[in-house]
């Protein structure tokens, strides 16, 4: 008995080892703030946080679960789905720490890096949540940390406004989410485990109240993913927040939102399992269409690059919802559809962090992040402009970059379940996005300014981030099969049956 007890505990320990290491590393960063000198403090803290997260990323890669397992009393499911999203969150956090190091326009200390690490832990727990209590605690822990990060630009009114708006919108939608979860708790007879809830909600007499509860929960998920109509916070928050934080919110936070949406809805109300499940699955297609169209059309009229990227992020959420719609409609080859969603989210993280890194550098050196501030960047900093071009073209989904592969697999999954009209609308919005993405490219290479002959200093940490993201965007196009295979395996572990 004692041996079995030790074995179980060891398995649970290994299942959350990356999160434990991240927690310990956040304490190291906080302690380092007390002993490092003033002159080295900023760079030392940033480099320490980033290197530590990269090391933990390697540990997380090596800690690949052999099979799906429930840990911490069934509150967390450690499977390849959790594994892949954990890698996405840690990579996004490490890149954000790196790109922040030389942003001198806002004062940062150990608490900033510690909050990023703590947020990464919370997001990882979101992806693995198998219980409503863990879902809500992890979600709110991540949300509260992101509210703080959005308003971290001390002395800047836009940042304070961003933090406050983010908090107010988040508080309201969190209350709605909690109300929906409480209804699930009551309707299932006091159960919190996803599997127990799924069994209890098969009762056809509960169709109407379960449908109402699922709508409330969907509101909370729509806010986390910046899907229509709960996307209005995104442009103001992205513009006002420190640029590295905007990139982190647009990638890691969105990925976490989709992770909990997929896990909760597909585990508690699997499509086709009951009449109540038809409520949320039927909403996916109009939600995808409205999110793509509204985000894309509003991005067209933006003159500020951060606001454009914010509305672009809304539109990108719509493309991901195309994959979710295909997943909800598909009862046979659903692993391919889920793999397409996972692959899209991973590549989107890479491209958007690269785009925000360049945008932040331009804002630091030129004094703003409007499109006109990018004029002549191709002559002043050709490698930086090339990295931005790679990110924007990949977001557009043009070949031969990895964004094209990501859109191809998502659209193919939708076509495979006869969602051709949805794919046609998505392709139209891709063509619309040519205008606002290539408008920035035109400014960098065509427009001329009096600053063309002035040098453009690129700090080493930020340059490394741009290099890594641009190289990844290009390389993943060529070596995407292994990553696609990992996405397939993660999808198969998500649907063990």
N, C-alpha and C positions, 0 to 999 in steps of 0.2 A: 504493500500500500504506500509506504513512504517513497519507494522508488518511483512509482507511478505519479505520485504527487509532485516530486521534483521534476519529472519528465514533462508534465503538463505545464508547470510554471516556467520551465526553460523554453518550451515552445511558445508560450505567450510572450516571454521576454524577447525572444528573437523576432516575433511578429511585430513588435512595436520598437525594436532597437533603434531605427533611424529617428523616431520621434523622441526617444529618451536621449540620444546623442545631441539632437538639436536643442533640447531643453538645457542640457548641461553646457552646450556651447554658448547659449544666450547668457548664462551666468558668467562664463569666462569673459565674454565681451563686456558685460557690466563691471566685472572686477577689474578688467584692464583699464577702464576709464579712470579708476582711482589711482593708478600707479604710473600711467604714461604721461610724458611731458606735454606741455601745451603745444609746442611746435610740431610734434609728431602725432598728436592725439588723433586728429581727423583721419589722416592717411592710415595710421596704425590700426585704428578701430575698423575702418572700412576693409582694409586688406585682410585683417584677422577674421572678420565676419565672413568675407567672401571665400577665403581659402578654407576655412573650417566647413562651410556649407558644401564646397566642392569635394572635400574629403568625405563628408558624410554622404554625398551623392554617390561616390564610389562604393561606400559601404552598403548603401541602399540597393545599388545595382547588384552587388554580390549576394544580398539577402533576399534573393528571389524565392518566393514560396514554391515548394514542390507541389502543393495541392491547396485547395481552398480550406481554410480553417476558421472556426469561430473562437475568438479570444475575449478575455475580460467578461466572462459570463455571457457570451453571445452578443455583446454590444458592438463588437467590431468584427467585420469579416475581412480576413487577410487573404486575398486572392490576387491573381494577376491584374485584375481591374484596379484594385487599390494600389498595387505595385506600380503600374504605369503612371497613374495620376500622382502618386507620391514623387516619382522622378520628375514629372513636369513641375510640380510645386517647388521642389528643392532647387532645380535648375533655374527657374524664374527668380527665386529669392536670391541665389548667388549672383546672377547677372545684374539684378537690381542693386545689390550691395556694391558691386564693382563700378557700375555706371554712376553711382551717387558720390563716390569718393571726391571727385574734383568739382562738384557743383557747389561753388562757394556763395551762391546767392541766398542760400538758406542755411542757418546754423544747425548743425547736427551734432549729436553726441552718442554715447553708447546706447541710450534709450531708443534711438531711431533704429539702429541695427537689431537691437534685442526685440523690438516690436515686429520687425520683418521676420525674424526667426520664429517668434511665437506665432505669428500669423500663418507661417508655413506649416507649423505643427497642427494648428487648428484645421487648416484646409485638408491636410492629410487624413485627419480623423473624420472630416466630412465625407471624403471619398470612401472610407471604410465603414462608415456608420451602418449598423444593421439593426438599430433600435431607435425609436423616436426620441428618447431622452438624449442619447449620444448625438443624434442629428441636430437637435436644437442647441445643445450646449456647444458643440463644435462650431455650428453656424454663427451663433451669436459671439463666440470668442473671436472668430475671424472678423466678423463685421465690426465689432467695437475697436479692434486694432486698426482696421482700414479707415474708420472714421478719424482716428487720431492721426494716421499718416496723411490723410487728405488735408487736414488743417495744420500740418507741421511747418508750413512756410510762415514762421513767426514774423509779424510785422507786415504781412501782405494781406490786404483786404480780400482779394479774390480767393486766397487759400482758406481764410477764415470762413468765407461764405461757402466755399466748397465743402468744408468739413461739416458746417451746420446743415446745409441742404442734404448732404449725404446721410447725416444722422437722422434728420426728421423723416425723410423718405424711408430710410431703413427701419426706423422705429415703428412706423405705421404698418409697413408690410410685414415686419416681424410679428407684430401683434395679430395680424390677419393669419399669418402662417401658424402661429401658436394656437389660435382659435380652431383652425382646421385640424391640427394635430390632436387637440383636446377632443374634438368630435370623433376622430378615429379611435381615440382611447376609449371613449364612452360606448361607441357603437360595437367595438370589438369585445366588450365586457371587461375592460380594465387591462388590456394587453398592450405592450409596447414593442415587442419583437415584430419585425416585418412579417416573418413567416406565420406567427400566431394571428396577426391581424388579417393576413390574406385568407386564412382558413375561416375566420369568424365572419368575414365580409362576403362570403359566398352565398349567404342567405338572401334570396331574391326580395324579401320584404324590406330590406334595407336599401333598396336601389336609390330612392330619392334622397334620403339624408346622406348617404355615402357620396352621391354625385355632388351634392352641395359642399361637403367637406373637401372633396378632391379639387373643386374649383377654388376654395380658399387656399389650399396648399399650393395650388398652381400659381396663385398671385405671388406668394413668397418666392417661388422658384423663378418666376418671370422677372422679378426685381433683381435677383442675384445674377441672372444672365443678361440683363438689360434688354429683354425682349419687349415688344410692343404689348400693351400701352404703358408699361412701367419702365420706360427708357429715358424719361425726361430729365432725370438727374445726371445722366452720363455726360453731356456736353459741358455743363457748368462745373461738374466735379473734375473732369479731365483737364479742363482749361485752368482751373484755379489751383489744383493740387500740384506739388512739386513734380516736374516732368518724369523723373524715375518712378515715382509713386503711381502716376497715371498709367505708365506702361505696365506696372505690376498689377494694378486693379483691372486693367483691360484684358490681361492674360490669365494670371493665376486665379483671380476671383471669378472670372467667367468660367474657367475650367472647373472650379470647385462647384459652382452653381449647377453646371450640367451633370457633374458626377452625382450630386445628391438627387437631382431630378430623375436621372436614369435609375438609380438604385431604389429610391423610394417608390416611384410609380410602377416600375416593372416588377417589383417584389410584392407590393401590397395589393395592387390592382393590375395584374398582368392582362394585356389586351386579349379580349375574347373570353376571359374567365368568367365574366358576369356582365349583366346589363349596365351596372354602374361604371365598369371600366371603359365603356364606350364613350362616356362623357368627356374624359380627358383625352383619350386617343383621337376622338373626332375633332377636338379643338386644335390639334397639332398643325394640320394643314393650313387653316386660315391664319393661325398665329405665325407660322413661317412666312406666309405671303405678306402679311401686313408688316412684319418686322423687316423683311428684305426691302420692301417698297418704300416704307416711311424712312428707314435709315438711309437708303441710297439716294432718295430724292432730296432729303435735307442736307446730305453731305455735298450735293452739287452746288449749293449756294454759299458755302462757307469760304471765308477768306483767311481764317485762322487755321493753321495746320492741326493743332491739338483738337479743336472742335471738329474739324473734318475727320480726323482719326476716331473721334468719339462716335460720330454718326456712322462712320465706316464700321466701327466695332458693333454697332447695333445691327447693321446689315449683315455682318459676318455671323452674328448670332442667328439670323434668319437662315443662312446657308446651313449652319449646324442643325437647325430645327428641321430642315429638309431631310437630313439623315435620320433624325428622331422620328419624323413622320413615317419614313420608310420602315423603320424598325417597328413602330406600332402597328403598321399594316401588314407586316410580314410574319407569318407563323412557321415558316419552314427554314429559309436561309437567313435567319435573323442575325447570325454571328457576323456575316459580311456587312450588314448595315451598321451594327454597333462598332465593328472594327473601323468602318469608314468615319464614323463620328469621332472615335478616339484618335485616329490618325490626323483628322482635320484639326482637332483641338491642339495636338502636339505641335504641328507645323505652324499653326496660328500663333502660338506662344513665341516661337522663334522669330517670326517675321515682325510681329508687333513690338516686341521689346527692342529689336533693332531699329525700327522706325522711330520710336519714342526716344531712343538714345541719341540719334542724330538730331532730332527736333530739339532736345534739351541742350545739346552742344551749340546749336545755332542760336538759341535763345540766350545762352550764356555769353557768347562771343559777339553777336550782332546786336542784341538788345531787344529781341522780340521773336515771336514764332508765327507771325503772319506769313502768307505765301511769299510776299515781296521780300521778306528777310532771307529767303533762300536764293534770291537772284545772284547768279554768278558763282554759286558754291562749287560748281563743276570745275571752275578755273582756280579757285582759291584752295580748295581741299578735294582734289579729284578722287582720292580713295574713299573719303567720307561720302561724297556724292554718289559714288558707285555703290556703296553699301546701302544708302537710302534708296537708290533705284532698284536694287535687288529686292529690298523689302516691299516696296510699293508694287513692283511688277508681280511679286509672289502673292501679295494680298489681292491683286487684280485677278490672278489665276491664269496668267498668260504662260504658254510654254516658253522655255523648257524648265522653268523653275518649279520647286516643290509645291507651290500653291496650286499649280495646274493639276498635279497628281492628286492633291487633296480634294479639289472640287470634282475631279473626274470620278473618283471612287464614291463620293457622296451622291453625285447625280446618277451614277450607274446603279447604285443601290435603289434609288427612287424609281428609276425607269424599270428596274427588275420587278417592281410590284405595281406597275401600271400607273405611276404618278407622273405621267408625261406632261400634263398641263402645268403641274407644279415646277417641273424642271424647265419648261419653256419660260415661265415667269422668272425663274432664277437666272437663266442665261440672259434674258433681257436686262436684268439688273446688273449682271456682270458687265454687259456692254455699256450700261450707263456709268458704271464705276470707272471706265476708261477715262472719262472726262476729269473727274476729281483726283484720281491718282496721278495721271500723266500731266496734269496741270502743275504739280510740284516738280516733276521731272523737267518740264519745259522751263520753269523758272530757274532751275539749277544750271541748265546747259545753254539756254537761248538768251535769256535776259542778261543785260549788262548793267553794272553799277560802277560808281566811282571807287568802290572798295575792291575791285577785281585784282588790283596789284598788291593789296595788303595781305600779309601772311595770316593764316588761320591756324591757331595753335590747337592741337588735339591732344588732350592728356592721355597718358599711356593706358590707364584702366578703362576709360571710355573707348579708346581705340581698340583695345582688346575685345570689348563687348561687340563693337560693330564688326570687327574681323570675324569673331566666332559666329555671330548670327548670319552674316553674309556668306561665310564659307559653308555653314550648315545648310542654308537655303539652296546653295548650288549643289553641294555634295549629296544631300538627301534625294535630289532628283535622280542621281545615278545609283545610289546605294539604298534606295527606298525599300526593296524587297525584304531585307531582314527586319526592318521596323514595321513593315506591313504584316509580316508573319507574327511579330510580337503582339500587334494589335488584334490579329485573329485569335491568338491564344488567349489574350485577355478577355475577348468577347466570349470565347467558349467557356472560360472559367466563370463568367458572369451568368451564363445559362448552363449550369451543370447538367440539367436534365436533357 
